[in-house]
Amino acid sequence: MRVVGEGREPVIMNTRDALKLAYDEGLDLVMISPTATPPVCKIIEYQKYLYEQKKKEKERKANATKIVIKEIRLGMQTDEHDFDFKLNHAIRFLKEGNKVKVDMLFKGRSIVYKDQGEAQMLRFAEALLEYGKPEVMPRMEGKRMLMIIAPKK
């Protein structure tokens, strides 16, 4: 195994010698990369190593962006005023940096008019092009038509 440590050149030695070396220094032998050839071990204080790992994980989680998806439901016969009202909500959501999921439910025999529903969804997406771009174009999932719009960076 390859043994590394603070202020030490990487050395290849067997496990028993590496453990003895770590014991003589009063530290622990920690396997850092078991899949490497030869495996890489480090002579360090194990509790300090765990603390640093937790600290790095916490920092990574804090820097990760949380994606929020807001949902807007349209209908095939959505009137012009209602359409504009929902459009303004979508614009607000996109400005906040959220994704918008546009949903249209087809009830009963209205499933025959899928093309009209798709035209309504595309009109909605076209009105939002300034604020976001369609990530998923309108597609049918059972009796629902879905479209996802992501905000522009």
Secondary structure, DSSP 8 states (H G I E B T S, - for coil): -EEEETTEEEEE--HHHHHHHHHHHT-EEEEEETTSSS-EEEEE-HHHHHHHHHHHHHHHHHHS----EEEEEE-TT--HHHHHHHHHHHHHHHHTT-EEEEEEE--GGGGGGHHHHHHHHHHHHHHTTTTEEEEEEEEEETTEEEEEEEE--
